[in-house]
Amino acid sequence: MKTEEAEVIDELSDFISDLPDECLACVFQSLTPADRKRCSLVCRRWLRIEGQSRHRLSLNAQSDLHPLIPSIFSRFDAVTKLALKCDRRSVGIGDEALASISERCRNLTRLKLRACRDLTDAGMLAFAKNCRGLKKLSCGSCTFGAKGMNAVLDNCPALEELSVKRLRGIIDGAAAEPIGPGLAAASLKTICLKELYNGECFGPLIIGARNLRSLKLFRCSGDWDKLFPLIMDQVTSIIEIHMERIQVSDVGLEAISNSLNLEILHLVKTPVCTNAGLGAVAEKCKLLRKLHIDGWKANRIGDHGLIAVAKSCSNLQELVLIGVNPTKLSLEMLASNCQNLERLALCGSDTVGDAEICCIALKCIALKKLCIKSCPISDHGMEALASGCPNLVKVKVKKCRGVTPEGADWLR
């Protein structure tokens, strides 16, 4: 039998039961998902508080989820960020299930859809009408079309971020329905399009997003040289453009150069772009801070384009060159004129040797991070780095056959 003293100690030691619900919810929010699940099994009170304090939820969106929706969202009634992911080989949720979710999650601000191939335009319309506060939509490998996308844009005036990947319901060719900004014209800040057969149908959306700040295009078909002049004529707030394997040339870069507030440019595997196009961007976009170029070994961009960057973009902080062949001539100008250059990557270059590395070591005073990969450098370059770049804190050297273990030891 317990003594009276032991019983008093037990009562005094159960401080956690006296915690208000709000404090207990804060504790749960600091735990990992696995620990939260374990805590929810302690007692009914903890189960209730854990459910009410969970704002982010990720569900396996197979068809058998539908009958469980009422019980799931009666427990997790404060969810604002929802991910619905389905296996490619499984049957996913349909329109009725998505509508049911939207009726119970009217405060939803973020939605991620992955491989939900049974959703149609009607389901997206029902969802959009119920979740008008949506701020971020990301969908990949879905099969609804332009009508479904327009439904979201027409009903969600707070939408800030839109990411679309492999949207199979978009009709190819002249019959494609254009996608416009709708009520999200003023709120959209970020648009990311990936692997779309008919990326051009998103042209009206981009042109109409008058406060757009970030535009990312990955492997989207379409004549972007025709679209960029229209985009830049209407959208003046863009600070970031990322282009990867799209049909764009110096004509498109000339148009982009009119975006005077541009700070970040990624030009990845666009082999038709040349020094002239890069020079046009550099000449006008003097606020450029980050520049990534993957030249794809096309040798269309080299010293001349980089010298133009060095002359005009003194604020440059990050430069990544992949499959580009700069020499000491351009690197010396970059080092001299871009005094704030802190991050530099040189990968797959046939011309970056010890002379270029010595130049970097001598003149890149602000450099903090350096990556060199598949370049013809040797231990002499490593020795120069060891005695230069006083602010260097991280160096990564890969697949440089001329560098021996002894040479790498110079950097330790």
N, C-alpha and C positions, 0 to 999 in steps of 0.2 A: 504493500500500500504506500502511496505517496504521502509524504509529510506535508503539513500545511505550508511550510517554507518552500518546498519544491513546487507546489501548486502556484504559489505567488510568483515564483521565478518564471514558470511557464507562461503565466498570464502576461507578465511584463515583457517577455521576450518576443511575443507575437506582434511586433510593431507594424508589420506589413499589412495586417488586416485593418489597421487604422488609417492607412493611406487613402486619400481621396481618389476617386476614379480618374481624375485628370492627371494626378501624379503617377499613378500606375500605368496609364496610357503612355506617358513620357518614357517610363522605363521600358515598356514593350517596344517603343519606336527605336530604342538604342540597341536592340537585340538583332541577331541574325534571323532570317526566316525560319530556320530549323528550330532555334530556341523559342521563337514566338509560338510555334506549333506546340512545343512541349509545354510551355506555360499555359496555353489555352486549355490543357487537360487537367490542370490542378483543381479547379472548382468551377462552378457555374458562373460565379461573378467574374473570374478571370477570362472565361470563355466569352462572356458578353463584352467585356471591356476590350479584349484583344480584337474582336470582330469590329467593334465600333470605331476603333482607332486605326484600323488598317485602311490606308488610302490608295495603296498600289496592289493590284491583283493580276496574276497571270494564270490563264486557264487553258487546258487542253480542249480545243473547240471542236471535238468530234460530235456527231449527231446525237449521241446519247447524253450530251450535256443538257439538252432542251428541258426534259422533265425536272432537272435538278435546279434550274434557274431560280424559282421562287425561294427555295430554302437557302441557296447560296447567298442571294442578295438580301434576304431578310437578316442574315447574320452580318454580312459585310455591307452595311447600308451607308457607309461614308466613302465608298470608293470613288476616286477622281481620276485614277490612271489605270486603264484596263488593257491587257494584252490577250488576244484570242488567237491561238496558234494551233494549226491542224497539221497532222502528218500528211505528206503528199499521197500516200497510198490509202488514206482513210476518207470516209465520207464526213464532210464537215457540217457545221450548223447551217441552217437555212435562214430565210428572211424572217420567219415567225419567231425564231429564237433570238435573233438580233433585235427585233422590235420589242420583245419581252424584256431583254436586258436594258434597252434604252428607257423603257417605262420605269424601271426600278433604279436607274442611274442617271437621273436628270441633271446631276451636278458634274457629270463627267467632263474633264478638260483634256484628257489625252486618250487616244484609242490607237492600238496597233493591231492590224489584221495580217495574219500570215497564212497563206495557202487555204483561205476560206473560199473554196471554189464554188460552193453552192449558194453564195450570196448573189443577189441580182440587184438591178437598179431599184426595184421596188423596196427591197430591204434597206438599202442605203437611204432612200427617201424617208422611210418610217423612222429610222434612227436619227437622221438629221433634224427632223421636226421635233423630236423629243429632247435632243441634246444640243440646244442652241448655244450653249456656253463653251462648246468644244474649241480648244486652242491649238491642238496638235493632232494631226492625222497621219499615220504611216501605214501604207498597205502594200503588200508584196504577194505576187503570184495569186491574185484574185481574178475573178472573171466578170465582175460587173463592168459596165462601160461608161461612156461619156455622160449619159443621163444620171447615173448614180453619182459620178464625181460632181456634176453640176448641182445635184440636189444638196450635197454638203456645202458647196460654195454659196448657194442661194439661201441657205437656212442657218448658217453659222457665221454671224458677223464678227465674232471674236477670233476666228481662225488665224493663227500666226505662223504655223509651220505645216508644210505639206510635203510629204515624201511618198513618191509613187514608184514602184518597181514591178516590172513585168505584169502590167495590167492587161490581161488577155482579152477583155471585152471591147477594147478600142478597135473600131473598124479601120482597116487600112485603105488607103487610096482617097480619091476625091470625095467619096460619100461619107467620110469621117465627120462626125459632129464636132464642131469646135467646143472647147472648154473655156468658159469665161470666168472672171473673178467673182461675179455675183456680188453678194453683200460683203464678201471678204476683201474687196478691192483695197480698202484703207488699212486693214489689219495685217495682211500677209507680210511677213518679214523674211521668210525662208522658203524656197522652193527647191526640191531635190528630185530629179527625174532620172530613173535608171532603166536601161534595157527596154525601151519602148519602141515598138515597130513603127509607130506614127507619132513621133514626138512633136511634130509640127502642130498637131491639133491642140497642144497646150500653149501655142503662141499667144492667142488672145488673153489667156490667163496671166502670162508673164507680163505682157504689155499693159494690162489693166491693173496690175498690182503696183500702184504708184508709190508705195512706201517700201518696196522690196529692198532688202539689204544683202541677201545672200542667194546666189543662183548657182546650182550644181547640176551639171548635165553629164551623165555617164552612158556611153554607147546608145544614144538615142538617134534614130534615123531622122532624116529631114535636112533641108537646105538651110542651115543656120546662118549662112552669109546673108540670106535675104531677111531673116528675122532680126538679127542683131541691130541693124540700123533702126528698125521700127521700135525695138525694145529700148534702146538707148535714147531715142527721141522722146519717149514718154516717161521712162523711169530714171530718175537722176540721183537716187539715194543709194545705189548699189555700192557696197564696199568690198564684196567678195564674189569672185567668179571662178568656178572650177569646171574645166572642160576636159573630158577624157574620151578619146576615140569617137569623136563626132565629126561630121562633115563641116569643117570650118577652115577658112584660109586667111590670108592677110586682109581680105575684104572685111571679114568679121572682126579681126583685131583692130582695124582702122575704126570701125564703129565703136568697139569697146573703149578705145582711147578717149572717147568723148565723156566717159564716166570719170569725171575729175576727182571724185572722192574714193576711187578704187584703192584699196589697201592690200588685198590678197588676190593673187592670180595663180591658178594652177593650170598649166598647159601640158596635158599628158597625152602622148601618142597621137598628136595631130600633125602628121608628117608634111602637110601642105604649107603649114605656117613657116615663115622665114624670118631672117634678121630684120627685114623691112617692117613686117607687122609688129614684131617685138619692139623695134625702135619707135614706132608710132605710139605704142602704149606707154613706153618709158618717157617719151618727150612730154606727154600731157598729164600722165598719172603720176605726179611727183610725190604723192603721199604713199606710194607703194612700200609696204613693210615686209611682205612675204611673197617670194617668187619661187614656184616649183616648175621645172621644165623637164619633161621626159621626151627627149628628141627622137627616141626609137631608132637611133643610129642612122637617121636620115641625112645628117650633116647639113640641114637647112638653117639651123640656128647655131651660131658659134661666137667668135670674138666680136664681130661687128655689132650684133644684137646686145651682147653683154656690156660692151663699151658704152652703148647708148644708155643702158640701165645705170652704169656707173656714173655717167655724166649728169643724169637728171634725177635719180632716185637716191638722194643722200640719206633718207630715213630707213633704208633697207636694213632689216634685222635678221632675216632668214632667207637663205638661198640654197635650193636643192637642184642639182644638175645631174640628170640620169641620161646616159646615152648621148651626151653632148661633149664636144671636144674643144674646151677652152684651152688657151695657152697662157703663158706668163704675161703676155701683153694685156689681156682683158682682166686676168686675176689681179694684176698689180694695180690697175685702175680701180677695180672694185674695192680692193683693200685700202687704197689711198683716199677714195672719195666717200666710201660708205663706212664712216667711223663707228657706226652703231651695229655693225654686223656681228651678231652673237652666235648664230647657228649656220653651219656650212656643211653641205653633203656633196661629195663628188663620187659618182658611181658609174662604172662601165665606160670610162673615158680612156681613149687611146693616147691622149696628149698630156695628161696630168702626170708628170714625172717628178723627180727630185727638185728640179729647178722651180717648178710651180709650188711645191710644198715649202721650199725654202722661202719663197716670196710670201706665202701665207704666214709662215712662222715669224717673219721679220716685220710684216706690216699690219697684220690683223690683230691689233692691240686689244680690241674688245671681245674677241672670239672666246666663247665659253664651251661650245660643243662642236666637234668635228667628226665627220664620218667619211671614210675613204674605202671604197670597195671596187675591186677589179680594176685597179689602175697600176701602170708600170712604174711604181715607186720602189725604192730600196731602203736599206738601213740608213743611208745618208739622209734621206728625208726624215726618218724617225729621229735621228740625232738633232736635226735642225728644229723639229717640233719641240723636243725636250728642252731646248735652250731659248725658245721663242714663245710667243702667245702667253703673256704673263697671267691672263685670266682664265686660261683653259682648264676646265674641270672634268671633261669627259671626251675621250678619243676612242673611236671604234674603227678598227682596221680589219677588213675581211678580203679574202681571196686576192691579196696582193702578193704574188709569188716571189717578188724580189725582197720581201721583208722576212728576215729570219727571226727565230725566237730571241736571239741575242739583240737584234735591232729593236724588237718590241720591248725589251727590258729597259731601253732608254726612257720609256714613258712611265715607268713605275715610280 
